[in-house]
Amino acid sequence: MFGLTSQLRRAAASIPINIAEGMGRQSKNETRQFLNIALGSLSETEYLLDLCFRLKYFTETDFQVLEKCRQELGGMLWNFL
């Protein structure tokens, strides 16, 4: 459980970190590259949330709240791209 929790935290934290790094880049192509990396981290987060739910580490209500946040963030990130 600790390993999954740690990995989930790193994946979720990687999303805004890559957005911030991309925004600090000098070209649109570099910015786009880091936004794509952020999308990859979002996908990793999605998988880990699903896995943790299937392992019953949190309730269905908690999962639904987290999944809604993930979907909203994904939509904002795609629109930004």
Phi and psi in degrees as GROMACS dihedral restraints (atoms count N, CA, C in turn):
[ dihedral_restraints ]
;  ai    aj    ak    al  type     phi  dphi    fc
    3     4     5     6     1   -61.5    20    10
    4     5     6     7     1   -42.0    20    10
    6     7     8     9     1   -61.4    20    10
    7     8     9    10     1   -43.8    20    10
    9    10    11    12     1   -67.2    20    10
   10    11    12    13     1   -40.7    20    10
   12    13    14    15     1   -61.5    20    10
   13    14    15    16     1   -44.0    20    10
   15    16    17    18     1   -63.2    20    10
   16    17    18    19     1   -44.9    20    10
   18    19    20    21     1   -64.8    20    10
   19    20    21    22     1   -40.0    20    10
   21    22    23    24     1   -63.1    20    10
   22    23    24    25     1   -43.3    20    10
   24    25    26    27     1   -62.0    20    10
   25    26    27    28     1   -43.7    20    10
   27    28    29    30     1   -64.8    20    10
   28    29    30    31     1   -42.3    20    10
   30    31    32    33     1   -64.1    20    10
   31    32    33    34     1   -44.9    20    10
   33    34    35    36     1   -66.1    20    10
   34    35    36    37     1   -40.5    20    10
   36    37    38    39     1   -68.0    20    10
   37    38    39    40     1   -28.8    20    10
   39    40    41    42     1   -66.4    20    10
   40    41    42    43     1   -25.8    20    10
   42    43    44    45     1   -61.7    20    10
   43    44    45    46     1   -61.2    20    10
   45    46    47    48     1   -68.3    20    10
   46    47    48    49     1   -28.4    20    10
   48    49    50    51     1   -61.6    20    10
   49    50    51    52     1   -44.9    20    10
   51    52    53    54     1   -70.7    20    10
   52    53    54    55     1   -33.3    20    10
   54    55    56    57     1   -63.0    20    10
   55    56    57    58     1   -47.4    20    10
   57    58    59    60     1   -61.8    20    10
   58    59    60    61     1   -44.4    20    10
   60    61    62    63     1   -63.9    20    10
   61    62    63    64     1   -40.9    20    10
   63    64    65    66     1   -62.4    20    10
   64    65    66    67     1   -38.1    20    10
   66    67    68    69     1   -69.1    20    10
   67    68    69    70     1   -21.3    20    10
   69    70    71    72     1   -87.5    20    10
   70    71    72    73     1    -0.3    20    10
   72    73    74    75     1   -81.6    20    10
   73    74    75    76     1   162.6    20    10
   75    76    77    78     1   -86.4    20    10
   76    77    78    79     1   -19.3    20    10
   78    79    80    81     1  -127.4    20    10
   79    80    81    82     1   157.9    20    10
   81    82    83    84     1   -64.2    20    10
   82    83    84    85     1   -35.7    20    10
   84    85    86    87     1   -64.4    20    10
   85    86    87    88     1   -41.8    20    10
   87    88    89    90     1   -66.3    20    10
   88    89    90    91     1   -41.5    20    10
   90    91    92    93     1   -59.9    20    10
   91    92    93    94     1   -46.3    20    10
   93    94    95    96     1   -60.1    20    10
   94    95    96    97     1   -40.3    20    10
   96    97    98    99     1   -59.8    20    10
   97    98    99   100     1   -45.3    20    10
   99   100   101   102     1   -71.6    20    10
  100   101   102   103     1   -30.8    20    10
  102   103   104   105     1   -66.8    20    10
  103   104   105   106     1   -36.1    20    10
  105   106   107   108     1   -66.5    20    10
  106   107   108   109     1   -37.4    20    10
  108   109   110   111     1   -63.9    20    10
  109   110   111   112     1   -39.8    20    10
  111   112   113   114     1   -61.2    20    10
  112   113   114   115     1   -38.9    20    10
  114   115   116   117     1   -64.0    20    10
  115   116   117   118     1   -37.7    20    10
  117   118   119   120     1   -63.3    20    10
  118   119   120   121     1   -41.2    20    10
  120   121   122   123     1   -65.6    20    10
  121   122   123   124     1   -35.1    20    10
  123   124   125   126     1   -64.8    20    10
  124   125   126   127     1   -40.3    20    10
  126   127   128   129     1   -64.6    20    10
  127   128   129   130     1   -40.6    20    10
  129   130   131   132     1   -62.0    20    10
  130   131   132   133     1   -43.0    20    10
  132   133   134   135     1   -61.0    20    10
  133   134   135   136     1   -42.7    20    10
  135   136   137   138     1   -58.1    20    10
  136   137   138   139     1   -48.2    20    10
  138   139   140   141     1   -61.4    20    10
  139   140   141   142     1   -45.2    20    10
  141   142   143   144     1   -65.7    20    10
  142   143   144   145     1   -37.4    20    10
  144   145   146   147     1   -61.5    20    10
  145   146   147   148     1   -45.0    20    10
  147   148   149   150     1   -62.9    20    10
  148   149   150   151     1   -44.4    20    10
  150   151   152   153     1   -62.3    20    10
  151   152   153   154     1   -46.0    20    10
  153   154   155   156     1   -61.6    20    10
  154   155   156   157     1   -37.5    20    10
  156   157   158   159     1   -65.7    20    10
  157   158   159   160     1   -45.4    20    10
  159   160   161   162     1   -63.8    20    10
  160   161   162   163     1   -28.6    20    10
  162   163   164   165     1   -85.0    20    10
  163   164   165   166     1     2.7    20    10
  165   166   167   168     1    63.9    20    10
  166   167   168   169     1    38.0    20    10
  168   169   170   171     1   -80.8    20    10
  169   170   171   172     1   -17.6    20    10
  171   172   173   174     1  -150.6    20    10
  172   173   174   175     1   166.7    20    10
  174   175   176   177     1   -76.4    20    10
  175   176   177   178     1   167.3    20    10
  177   178   179   180     1   -63.7    20    10
  178   179   180   181     1   -37.1    20    10
  180   181   182   183     1   -61.7    20    10
  181   182   183   184     1   -46.7    20    10
  183   184   185   186     1   -60.4    20    10
  184   185   186   187     1   -43.3    20    10
  186   187   188   189     1   -60.9    20    10
  187   188   189   190     1   -43.7    20    10
  189   190   191   192     1   -62.8    20    10
  190   191   192   193     1   -41.0    20    10
  192   193   194   195     1   -63.9    20    10
  193   194   195   196     1   -47.2    20    10
  195   196   197   198     1   -64.3    20    10
  196   197   198   199     1   -40.3    20    10
  198   199   200   201     1   -66.4    20    10
  199   200   201   202     1   -38.2    20    10
  201   202   203   204     1   -62.7    20    10
  202   203   204   205     1   -43.4    20    10
  204   205   206   207     1   -61.3    20    10
  205   206   207   208     1   -43.0    20    10
  207   208   209   210     1   -63.1    20    10
  208   209   210   211     1   -42.7    20    10
  210   211   212   213     1   -64.4    20    10
  211   212   213   214     1   -42.7    20    10
  213   214   215   216     1   -63.0    20    10
  214   215   216   217     1   -44.3    20    10
  216   217   218   219     1   -62.6    20    10
  217   218   219   220     1   -41.8    20    10
  219   220   221   222     1   -60.3    20    10
  220   221   222   223     1   -42.9    20    10
  222   223   224   225     1   -62.5    20    10
  223   224   225   226     1   -43.9    20    10
  225   226   227   228     1   -64.4    20    10
  226   227   228   229     1   -40.2    20    10
  228   229   230   231     1   -67.4    20    10
  229   230   231   232     1   -42.3    20    10
  231   232   233   234     1   -63.7    20    10
  232   233   234   235     1   -41.8    20    10
  234   235   236   237     1   -63.6    20    10
  235   236   237   238     1   -37.2    20    10
  237   238   239   240     1   -65.2    20    10
  238   239   240   241     1   -40.5    20    10
